Amino acid sequence: MGFVAGYTFGDVMRLDKQLSHLQYGSRKEVRELIKHKHVAVDGVIQTDPGFDVKTATIAVDGEVVAGALDVTYLLNKPQNVITATEDAHQATVLDLIATADRRPNLSPVGRLDKDTTGLLFLTTDGQLAHRLLDPKKHVPKTYRVQLREPLTDTAQEVLEHGISFKDFTSQPAQVERLTPDAMQIALTIHEGKFHQVKRMLLAVDNEVMQLERIAMGGLALPEDLAPGQYRAVTDDELAQLTAK
């Protein structure tokens, strides 16, 4: 059991908690590993579960532990998966994350409807999630929208002007026609209201037939990331997401 690269831990933490967070077992199971001399810290067998580790090399059965405690993933959400951390009856986006990659408090950033596909971030970083969802930040979200019927020039003007609903007024959207028949568009909005894209199209006498988020915060959904797959967000991408 274990990873094959070293990791420098940034915060003081109990040894048993650190290993548990890195999916080496429950706290009880990890304590048993430590008690029975399976864990070494900086090359020395450690039997105290409460031992504080900060900058250290930890090994389990001779294999060096590696992994970040704080993670952010970019997922290509498939259809028929709900945006939640757990559900007794339906598959959730967290079910798509491998056990070794899960961390405490890993949660989706916002939500996509069950039938909506595409880019979804999952993170342990509450500040990042807040920034991406804060209406004051006007984080752009772009969707590929398959329509019931062609988008008219008048409807496009309304979308680009903004629409007043009972509970909010949408900011001017950006609209790009992706097909010559105007049956598919890219729609960029800056809010994230419940069913917003579907409501906007209904307001201009049209209907969403398929919906895929293809970009958020300036990051595009990678073309080589198949539905249900995910990858870690790079440091450069994180810097882009947190830039003002």
N, C-alpha and C positions, 0 to 999 in steps of 0.2 A: 504494500500500500504506500502511495506517496508520489510526489512529483520529482522531477529530475533537475531542477534548477534552484538556486538560492534566492532568497527574498529578504529584503531589509524591512523590518517592521517599524512603522513610524510612531506608534503610540504604545505606551506601557500597557500590557495586558496579561492576565493570568495565562499560564501555559495551557491549562485545560480548555479555557474559553477560546484561545487562539486556534487550537487544533479542531475544536468543535465547529467553529465558524468556517474552517476550511474543509469541512465535510469529512473529517476523520472519525466520525461517530458522534453519538450523543455525549453530553458532559459525563455521564456515568461510564459509558464505554471508553471514553478517552482517559478518564481517571484510572481505569483498569490497565490500559496500555502503559500509562506512566508508572503505576504501582509495580507492574511486573517488568520494569526496566527495558521497555521497548523504545523509549524516547531519550534522545540526547540533545543537549543544548551546548553549542560551541564545542562539540566533541566529548562532552562529559555527560554520562548517564544522569538523568534528573528524575527523582522519584517524588518531588513535591508538586502536586497539581496546581498549587497557588503561586508557583515561582513566576516572578515578573519577567517577561521577555520584552525587550525593546529592539536594540540592534543586535541580532543574534542569528546564528545558523541552527536551525532545528531539523533533526532527522528522526524518522520513524523507521525502525528496523533497518537502519543504515541508509535509507533513501532520504535525500534532502527535501524538506517541505518547501513548496513555493506556491504563490498565489496571492492576489490582492484581496484585502478585506473589503475595500470599496470598489464596486464594479459598475460599469454602465455598458449595456448591450444594445445593439441595433438589431431588431427582429423584423423579419418579413412575415407579418401575421397572415395566416391562411384564413379561409372562410370556416365558419362553424366552430370557432374557438372564441370564448368570451374573454374580455379584458378584465381579469380579476386574478387574485392571488390563490384562491381556492374556491371550489364549488363541489357539492356532494353529487351532482348529477351530470355536469357538463365539463368538457375539457377546457382548461384555462391556458392563458399564455405562459404562465409559470410552469405548466406541465411540459412545455416545449424546451425548457432549460435543463441541461444535463445536471445530474445530482452534484457532480464535482464543481459545477459553476454556480451553484446557488449560494446565496449568502443571506444572513438575517436581514430583514427589512427590504429585501429586493422586491420592487413593485413597479408596475407599469406607470408611465408618465401619461396621465390623461387616459382616454379610452377610445377604442374604435368599436363600432357596433359589431355584433356577431357575424353579420354578412359582409362587413367591410374588411378589405385586405390592405396589406402594405406596411409602410414604415411605422414602427412603434418602438420607443425607447423603454428600457427597463433599467432601473438604477437603484442603488442604495443611498444615493446622494440627494437628500431632501432639498437642499438649496438649489441644486440643478433642476429638480423637478418643479420647484416653485417658480424659478425663473422662466422655464419653458411654458408654464401654464398661466403666468401672471398677465392679465389682460393689458396692463400698463406697458408691458414690454413689446406688445404687437409682434410676437413671433410669427413669421409666415408659415402657413401650412398649405401645401399644394396637393390637390387631388386630381387623379384621372377619372373623369366621369363619363360613363356610357349613358346616353340619354334615350328616352322613349321616342323622341322625335327631334328633328333638327332644331338647333338653337337659332332663333330669329335674331335679326339685328336689333329689334326693339327689346327683346329679352336680354340680350347682351348689354345693352345700354343701362337697363335697370340694375343688373348685377354689378356693373361697374360704377354705378352711382351710389348704391347702398339701399337697403330695404328696411323699412320700419315694421317691426313685429310688435306684438303686445308687450313682450318682456325685454326686448332690446332692439337696437338699430344696428344692422350690420355695417361695418366699414366698407368703403369701396373695394370691390374685389378685382383681381386681375383675371382676365379671361383670354385663353388662347385656344383657337380651334385646331384640333389635332388631325382631323380628317376633312377632306373636301366637302363632304355632305353635312358637316357640322353636327354629326351624331355623337362625336366624342370630343370633349374639351378638357383642358387643364384649368382648374379653378383654384386660385390662391386667395385664402382668407386669412384674417389676422385675429380672429376670435376662436373659440372652440366650444360653442354652445351645443346643447344636446340636439342631435339630428340636424345640425345647422345647414349642411350642404343640401340635404334632402328638402328641408323647409324652403331654402332659397330657390331651388328649382321648381318646387310646387307653386311658389309665389309668382313665377313667370309662366305658369300653365304648362309646365313640363314635368318630367319624372325621372328620378335616378334609377337606372336599371342595374348598373354595376358601379362600385365605388372603390377606388384604391388610392391610398395616400402614397405619394411618390417623393415627397420632400417635406422637411420640417427644419426650421432654424437654419436654413441654408445648406443642410445636408440632404443629398439625394439618396433614394433607395438604390443600393448597388444592383446592377443588372445581373450579376452572377450569384446573387443571394436568392436561392429558391424559396418558395413559400414554406414556412415552418423552420427555416434555418435562421441563425443569428450569428453575430460576431461581436467582439469587443470594440467599443468606440476608441479610436486612437487618441493620443494626447493632443495632437493638432486639431482633431475634430472636436474634442472637449473644449479646447481654447476657442474655437469658432462658436460653439454653442453658448459659451458664457460671455462672449464679447458683447460690449454694449453697442 
